[in-house]
Amino acid sequence: MNRQNKIIDKLGLNFHPTVFGLSLFIIISFVTFTLMNLQQISQFFEVIQSSLAHYAGWFYILSVNIFLGFSIYLVFSRYGKIRIGGLNAKPEFTYWGWFSMLFSAGMGIGLVFYSVAEPIFHYISPPYGEASSIESAKIAMQFTFFHWGFHAWAIYALVALALAFFSYNRGLPLTIRSAFYPLLGEKIYGPIGNAIDITAAVATLFGLTTSLGLGVKQINAGLHHLFGIAENSTIQIILISSITSLATISVILGLKKGIKRLSEINMGIALILMIFVFFLRPHHLSN
């Protein structure tokens, strides 16, 4: 055991060398190539996004509705009585602790902005029908509920249940590959399992960076509005570094001392903000 592994063990971190190495290589290569070809990559992504929305939008909506239906089925079927961790397992955290962690990790900073911005955007520029009308207002709320309501939580719930069940009830590694054990069996420990985890790691990181990038722009815009701080790449890089450092520290500290505590602080601040907006909103909005 070399010095690096000793440090990793002290921090309580474990990683698969192949999955970690290839994921890191793919991410660094992709980011480097993108930075060197910003205009071409931007155009390429626009084409991909437009094509996916046009040709596969129906499949996305259908899939998410199936996820929601299946989640509801699990709740009321005999499978809903399965206790994660075994028959004698006890909850490790309170309902407030779980709610704080799930809400902070599931919705996070996106909800702060898009819960307001998205319905306004679809109201002004609906995908079909007349803009700024009663019909476009209904459409706007339908899209908002779809993106931020039960459907989104159904996706999180299925992934979380698969990870939790196969890890805590079947003793398999706490990775995405374990969810494929009924289909692949022992093959999850080979190249196929590595490919699954690499895909999951890369997709998760890019998903997080999207939320982080949008969130940093929001924070920068808020700081500019309140304190006149410039909106530029330098400030945003500082914000990204600060947020990433805070998140890394919380992960290293673990669930109880880090993620749980940070999530509860986050939810407390969110509640204070909600109460502040409710009572101190402009008077004309009360009429």
N, C-alpha and C positions, 0 to 999 in steps of 0.2 A: 504493500500500500504506500503510494507516494504522498508527498506533502499536500498536494492539491486535493486528493481524496480525503485526507484527514480533515482538511478545512470544510469540505462538503459535508462530511459526517457530523462535525460539530455544529454546523448550521441546520442540520436535520434535512438536508436536501439530497434527493436521489435523482439521477437521470440516466437514460439509456444512451450510451456513447454513440451508437449508430444513428438513432433518431435525433439526438441533440446535434450531432455534427452535420448531418445532411440538412436538417431544418435550418441551421445557422447558415450553411453554405447557400442554400436556395434563397433565403431572405436577403442576405448581404448581396448576392449576385443580382437579384431582382431590383433591389433598391439602387445599387450602383448603375445598372443598365438604365433604369428609369431616369435617374438624375442626369445621365449623359445624353438622353434622348427625350427630354421633357415634352416637346411639341408633338413628336410622332407618337409617343406613348399616350398622350392625352387624347389625340384623335382616335387612336386604336381603342382606348377604353370607352370613348363615346359611342363608337360603332358597336362594340360588344354589348354595352348596356342597352342601347337602343334595340339591338337584335333580340336580346334576352327578353326585354319587356314586350316586344311585339310578337315573338314566336313562342315564348315559354311562359308568358304571364299567366295564362290559364292553368298551366301545370303547377305553378307556384301557389296560386290561390286554392286550387283543388287540394294540393298536398297539405297546406296549413289547415284547411277545414277538416281533412281526414285526421290530422294530428289532434285537433281539438276534440273531435268526436271520439277518437280512441282514448284520449285522456279522461273524458267524462265516463266512458265505458269502464275504464280501470277503477275509477272511484267507486262505482256502484256495483261492480262485479265481485266475485269471490277473490280476485287478485288484489282488490283494494284492502283486504284484511291482512295481507302479508306485512309483517313488521320488518323494516329495514334494520339489519344488524342481528336478527334472530328473535326468538320468542321472548327472551328475557332482557332485550335491549331497552335502555332508558334514554330519553332525550338528553343530549349533552348541553343544549342551550335552551333558554326560555323562548316563548313565542316571539317576544319583542326582539330578542337577539337574532333569531332565524329570519324574522320579517325584515329586519334592518339589513342583514347580509344579502338576502335574496333580492330585495328591492334595489339596494345600492349596486349589486353586481349585475342584476338583470336589466334594469332600465338606466340607472346612472345619470350622467350629465345630459344625455340626449333628450330625456323627458322634460328637463327644465326649459329647453328652448323649443323643441318641436311640438310639445303639447299645446303651445300657443301658436307657433309659426305655421305648423302644418295645416290646421283648419283654415287659417286666414289665407294661406297660399292657394288651397284648393277652392276656397270661396271666390277668390278673385280670378283664378285661372283654372277652372274645372277641366277634367279630361274630356268631358262632353257636356252639352247643354249651354244655357246662357249664364254668363258670369255675373256675380254680384246679385244673385236672385235667391228666392226661397229654395228652389231646386238645387242650386249650387251649394247652398248652406247645408242641405241634407246630405249631399254627396260628400262634402268636406268632412262632416262628422262621421259618416260611414267609413271613409278612408282612415280617419284618425282612430276610431275604435278598432278597426282591423289591425292597424300597425301597433297600437299601444294597449290593446285590451287583452281579452282572454286568449286570442290566437297566438300572440307572441309568447305568453306564459306557457302555452301548450308545448311549444317547441322546446323551451327550456326544461319543462317538466319531464318530457320523454327522454331527453339526453341525461338529465340528472338521475332519473329513476334507473336507467340502464347502467350508468356508472355505479350508483349506490348498490343496486341489487347484486351485480356480479362481483363487486369488490367486497362488500360487507356481509353478504349472504352466501357467496360462493367462493370467497377467498382468492379471487383473481386480482391482477394488478389494477390500480385505479387509473386506467387509461381507456381511450376509446376502443382500442382493439378488443378489450374484454367483452364488449357488447356483441361482438361477432362470434363469440365462442360457440353458440348453438349451431352456427352455420359452418364454421371453419375448424372447430375443435382445437387440437394442439398446434395447428398451423398458425395460430395467432402469435406464437412465439418465434416465428420465422420471418422471412422477407415480406410476406403478405401483411403480417401484423405491423412490421416496421413501416411499410408504405401507408397503412391506415393512420398510424400515429403521426407520421410526418405530415400527411395531408391535413390532419386535424390541427396540428401545431401551427402550420403555416396559415391556414384559414383563420384560426383563432387570433393569431397575432395581427393579421391584416384587418380583421374585424375590429379589434381593440384600437388599432392605430387610427382607423376611420373615426371612431367615437372620440378618441383623444384629440385628433386634429380639429374636428368640429368644435369640441369643447374648448380648446385653447383659443380658437378664434372668438368664441363667445366671451371668454374671460378677458382677452385682450381688448375687445370692443367695450366691455364694461369698465375696465380700468381707464380706457381712453375717455369714456363719457364722464366718469366720476372725477378722475384726477389728471386728465390731459396727457396720460402716458401714450407715447407713439404706438401706432399699429404697424408693426413691421416684423420681419422674419427673426431679427435678433431677440426681440421681446418674447416672441412665440417659442423660440428655441429654449430660452431661459425657463419659460412656463412649463414646457414639455419635460425639461430636465428635472425641475422641481417636483412635478406631479409623479414622474416615473420613479424618482428617488423615494418619495413618500410611499408609493405603492410597493416598491421593492422592500423597504424596511418593514412594512406591515406584513408582507408575505414571510419574510425571514423570522419575524417575531411569532408567527403562527396564527391559528384561528382565534384563540382566546385573547392573547395579548395584542395582536395586531389587527387582523381583518375585522373581527367582531367589534372591537373598540372603535376603530375608525368608521365602521358602518353605522354604529349607534350615534357617534358624533355627527355623521353626515345626515342621518334621519332627524336628529334633534335640530340641526340648523335648518333643514328643509321645513320642519314644522313651524319653526320661528318665522321663516320667510313667508310661509302660507298665512299665518296669523297676521303678520305685518301688512301683507298686501290686502288681506280681507278688511282690516279695520282702518287702514290709512290710504285706501284707494281714493282716487278723485271723487269728489262728492257727486258729480253729475252722473257717475256710473251707478249710483245707488237708486236713481229715479227710474 
